[in-house]
Structure formats: C-alpha cells, structure tokens
Amino acid sequence: MNKFILILLFICCTALTACTNDQGGQQLEIAQFEEKQNNREHAIKLYEEVISKYAGTPNAKFAQQRLNALKEGK
C-alpha cells in the first residue's frame, strides 16, 4: 500500500512539474524518487544531468546539494 501511494505521489508530482516551465524540475523529481528507492547510481546520474543542462538554476543548485550528500554517503 505504501509503495502504491509513493508511486501515485511520484506520478502526480511528475504531471504537475510537466505543466510548468520549471527547468529540470521533472528530472529532479525523478532523481529524488530514485534516491528514495535506494537507486543511488541512477539518482546520481540524473542529478548530474540537471546540473549540466540547467546550470545556474535553483534546480541545479538543489541537485548539486543532493549530489554532494549522496557522494558523502548521507
């Protein structure tokens, strides 16, 4: 049941992000989902893509923070 709720929440967040002009937001949401699912390698890859594609945006700054935390093992 909890997994169903998490997946539903992910879908809703993805749909809401897709409706806005939030640069890298959808990819950032997916990276956070992957991180919560303990898929560190994919989360790291997605965070790195957000940083490179959307440098200087708030999403890139957040992605950098999460990337640093993942690499430090937090």
Secondary structure, 3 states (H helix, E strand, C coil): CHHHHHHHHHHHHHHHHHCCCCCCHHHHHHHHHHHHCCCHHHHHHHHHHHHHHCCCCHHHHHHHHHHHHHHHCC
